[in-house]
Amino acid sequence: MQTTIIYPNNKVLKKYIKYFLFIKNDEADYEKSHVSYPNTNHCLGLYKGNILTPVSELEYKVTEASGYHSYLTGIYNRPVTFHMHGVLDEICIDFEPMGFEILTGYKASSLAFVNSIVENLLRNEWKQIYEQAFKFIDPLKRAEVLEDFFLRHLVEKHRFKYFPFNQIYAKDVDQLQKVFNLSYRSLHRLYTDSMGLSPKEFLKISRFRKSLEALKPSVKHAHLAYDTGYADQSHMIREYKKYTGKTPQQFLKNCFTIDDNVWMNVY
């Protein structure tokens, strides 16, 4: 399996798109499960020759299928497993919160999973994204084509107000209220309407993702917990078990990272 992350070059797109992730596998007998962990992004997945089908709430199957297919994931707060079968050609476009809405004009951030979103929910011209995105094999060329596509289809006038949620630092909800100058009720409504998560849960996932950036075998967990805003080491371990099903040590042993942005367990 080959994985490549490429970041947008255009300054407009950088605001709304975090990265393009290209996943390719040419082994016909490939049969493994990929576990993805909670983050604060939304992912638009594009397939050529594959389709994603739900098995359960947090479990999906990816199999070979003719033509093009798509899906959109919202923010999830537990591990999600994807069972892969056969060859794979996938493009994942990871958006900042509300980035998908701004670029497409479609409200979907509060939804956990939408299948066939390009086919059924987006404007007709969006179906062109498949042939353009998969026209080239080289990930760099694919990223270049995707940037051009998003810029040409940018919704200039939209009904959504953009907030850079991932760039707003706060240790707790009280600090968030001060940043936004909102009552708790209004702040709660803003976060749940925008992302389907309470502000408290969003901050927890953000803290978890921040800790992943510093999670190394040489880093003592007590220091990591303190540096990333946990009350203590036990608090951090409880949160890791919630979001990964593992302790930090077990997680580090069984997972790998792609450019410190995508954490995955393959078994």
Secondary structure as the mmCIF struct_conf table of DSSP 4:
data_model
#
loop_
_struct_conf.conf_type_id
_struct_conf.id
_struct_conf.beg_label_comp_id
_struct_conf.beg_label_asym_id
_struct_conf.beg_label_seq_id
_struct_conf.end_label_comp_id
_struct_conf.end_label_asym_id
_struct_conf.end_label_seq_id
STRN STRN1 GLN A 2 ILE A 6
BEND BEND1 ASN A 10 ASN A 10
HELX_RH_AL_P HELX_RH_AL_P1 LYS A 11 TYR A 16
STRN STRN2 ILE A 17 ASN A 25
TURN_TY1_P TURN_TY1_P1 ALA A 28 ASP A 29
STRN STRN3 GLU A 31 SER A 36
BEND BEND2 THR A 40 THR A 40
STRN STRN4 HIS A 42 SER A 56
TURN_TY1_P TURN_TY1_P2 GLU A 57 LEU A 58
STRN STRN5 GLU A 59 THR A 73
BEND BEND3 ASN A 77 ARG A 78
STRN STRN6 VAL A 80 HIS A 85
BEND BEND4 GLY A 86 GLY A 86
STRN STRN7 LEU A 88 PHE A 95
HELX_LH_PP_P HELX_LH_PP_P1 GLU A 96 GLU A 96
TURN_TY1_P TURN_TY1_P3 PRO A 97 MET A 98
HELX_RH_AL_P HELX_RH_AL_P2 GLY A 99 THR A 104
TURN_TY1_P TURN_TY1_P4 SER A 109 SER A 110
BEND BEND5 ALA A 112 ALA A 112
STRN STRN8 PHE A 113 ASN A 115
TURN_TY1_P TURN_TY1_P5 SER A 116 SER A 116
HELX_RH_AL_P HELX_RH_AL_P3 ILE A 117 ASN A 120
TURN_TY1_P TURN_TY1_P6 LEU A 121 LEU A 121
BEND BEND6 LEU A 122 LEU A 122
HELX_RH_3T_P HELX_RH_3T_P1 ASN A 124 LYS A 127
HELX_RH_AL_P HELX_RH_AL_P4 GLN A 128 ALA A 133
TURN_TY1_P TURN_TY1_P7 PHE A 134 PHE A 134
BEND BEND7 LYS A 135 LYS A 135
BEND BEND8 ILE A 137 ASP A 138
HELX_RH_AL_P HELX_RH_AL_P5 PRO A 139 ARG A 152
TURN_TY1_P TURN_TY1_P8 HIS A 153 HIS A 153
BEND BEND9 GLU A 156 LYS A 157
BEND BEND10 ARG A 159 ARG A 159
HELX_RH_3T_P HELX_RH_3T_P2 PHE A 165 GLN A 167
BEND BEND11 LYS A 171 ASP A 172
HELX_RH_AL_P HELX_RH_AL_P6 VAL A 173 PHE A 180
TURN_TY1_P TURN_TY1_P9 ASN A 181 ASN A 181
HELX_RH_AL_P HELX_RH_AL_P7 TYR A 184 MET A 195
BEND BEND12 GLY A 196 LEU A 197
HELX_RH_AL_P HELX_RH_AL_P8 PRO A 199 ALA A 214
TURN_TY1_P TURN_TY1_P10 PRO A 217 SER A 218
BEND BEND13 VAL A 219 VAL A 219
HELX_RH_AL_P HELX_RH_AL_P9 HIS A 221 ASP A 227
TURN_TY1_P TURN_TY1_P11 THR A 228 GLY A 229
BEND BEND14 ALA A 231 ASP A 232
HELX_RH_AL_P HELX_RH_AL_P10 GLN A 233 THR A 244
BEND BEND15 GLY A 245 LYS A 246
HELX_RH_AL_P HELX_RH_AL_P11 PRO A 248 ASN A 254
STRN STRN9 PHE A 256 ILE A 258
TURN_TY1_P TURN_TY1_P12 ASP A 259 ASN A 261
STRN STRN10 VAL A 262 VAL A 266
#
